[in-house]
Amino acid sequence: MSTQTRLVEVRQKVLKQNDVVARAMRQTFHDAGIFVVSLVSSPGTGKTMFLEQLLKLVRPRYRTAALVGDLATDNDALRLARSQVPVKQITTGTVCHLEAEMVRSAMEGWLPADLEVLFIENVGNLVCPSSYDLGEDLRLVLMSVTEGEDKPLKYPTIFNTADVAVLTKMDLAAAVEFDSAAAHRNIQSVRPGMEIFEVSAKTGAGMDRWLEYFELRIAQSKAAPVVGAAVGSA
């Protein structure tokens, strides 16, 4: 047996175990009435700033908490804590993504009472997180105007495993000559029918439209049975 074959078998086993844990967590979250949103992006997209502003909007309406994944430091967790919601850091060390077991371990003994919404900020990476289901109800993939319009074409898997695309830092669009129409076309070519939101966490532009969609998804989730399919599964 070749080394490559063994690596593939190990990876398949890891992913299968992750899916088992994720399905169990999804059922647990659903039974507890907790709507879970995960955020994925490359570093520097403004994911933490977007989440910080989102937490401020959501906190008055829902009992909310956040988990933050990072290779090192708790800087993002401290920043998000300014929104006055419970925040917990998951430090992954050399692991470039969050896994379902990491989330489950972080939740043990920490789950705030009567929690309604949980946000999970993944490690900044557009490759590894695409394969790992975290038991979320909604996965957002963020790309900033400073990254260029072809990001979906370069990283199609992460867009195919996400539910919604969020274009961030729209206040800089004119300065970097960002072609919004091209970005939309590229996203749709990879994931036809994908919901796309254009926002600026700095100015607040687009955040109201996003919040309306978010509340609609929460209402729909309460009326629907839990879906156990894993992210990226056939």
Buried (B, 14 or more C-beta within 10 A) or exposed (E): EEEEEEEEEEEEEEBEEBBBBBBBBBEBBBEEEBBBBBBBBBEEBBBBBBBBBBBBBBBEEBBBBBBBBBEEEBEBBEBBBEBEBBBBBBBBEEBBBBBBBBBBEBBEEEBBEEBBBBBBBBBBBBEBBBBBBBBBBBBBBBBBBBBBBEBBBEBBBBBBBBBBBBBBBBBBBEEEEBBBEEBBBBBBEBBEEBBBBBBBBBEEEBBEEBBEBBBEBBEEBEEEEBEBEBBBEE
